[in-house]
Amino acid sequence: MRVDAHQHFWRLADREGEWPPAELGAIYREFEPADLKPLLDGCGIDGTVLVQTMEREADTAYMLRLADENPFILGVVGWTDLKAPDAAAAIASLAAHPKLKGIRPMLQGLTDDGWIDDPALDPAIAAMIAHDLAFDALVFQRHLAHLARFARRHPDLRVVIDHAAKPPIAEGSFVDWRTDMAELAALPNLFCKLSGLLTEAGDQKPAAVRPYAETVLELFGPSRVLWGSDWPVLRLAGDYHSWLAQCRDIVPPAQHDAVFGDTARSFYRLKG
């Protein structure tokens, strides 16, 4: 079974004042299941994990409705305020939906880089663990030390680093990112998504992605690496088929079953 572990849908009418801006013409329009399904069919992808893009409960409700209507959406990673007084109850309510598989705070956009390293999150994280939910970490390299402390404090929480922490590929920087990622890879509850790297390459050729992708595989191993398209954001840098083909070339054939499906199914407890 082949799984895209990271994709998005959105309606512009719901996103007033939110990203993306109009100048990003490749992604400034509606993206819904009918737009993605032909790409999945053409690439042999059996199912997806739909990931939140706004800090709104309504966005999570929208995604869960789409999951109810579209069998290929195997799981949803939603949002709720993890520091709210009623966060544990909100998580329990969301977890009642069988396709709610995880929660993602949008750490990359918060003014406090250390937001995640705060015991005020403990009740919410305890609720996530109790309901067997995963934690998506949308971070940059500057967040990784904070994320490591958070993950050590919650060893029973499954954590996945989205887009390999968005490494500075366009700048050609590598060593510091690798050092920080190695620290996280040493923690058994940390996983990493092979996604979003083409966008981070900027004007660099697609080949610039390879050392970063190979490092992710080296540090985490195939049983802790999940492939994702990051579609439709991917459209800023490439297309679905080409990104999948590039990753299939980078990942050794013996690791394809894990990276392109089995790890996502296990990590997110996917059915279907």
C-alpha angles and dihedrals in degrees: 000000000000119000133188100213097193129039138129142215128195146166118217091219088066095048107064107155092008134108134303104065120213092253089070090077096172091066104022097106142065117302115188137153096280089060095053103037096076090052091051092048092047092051098041095247111154101192146352146217110233112213129201123251103184137052092238131111087218091063091056091048089051092052093048090052089053090049090053090052099042119052093197089069097086097174144008129216105203140179136246131157102268092195096050116116090242096042094120092053092046090052092049090052093050092045090060087077107084094220096052100105106161151358128238125193110197095241095166092068100045119107092223110070089193095054091114094053095071129112087217085083093060099096092050093046091049088054091049091052091047090054094042094243126156128230120229113205111208098191148143125223091268089065097052099091089052090047091052092055090047092051093048090052090052106038092162093058117095107226127187124192109224118226092355088286091300097277118214094255094150089057093047091236114148119141100069092044091051092049092052093045091050089057090054094043088059088068111084094214093059121096131174136217120227091215142105095031096117090058091051091053091073111179092353117109117262088253088071088073095064101081091049093048092046090050091054090053092045095050101039103025124220094286089065101037123090124191118225135173099211084213129203091022084057088071089076089069110017147328135286099251095047094049091050091047091049092052092046087056093049097045112073111247092242088061098048097096091054101041097040098043125339098065092050092048091051098041096048096033090237123186131193 
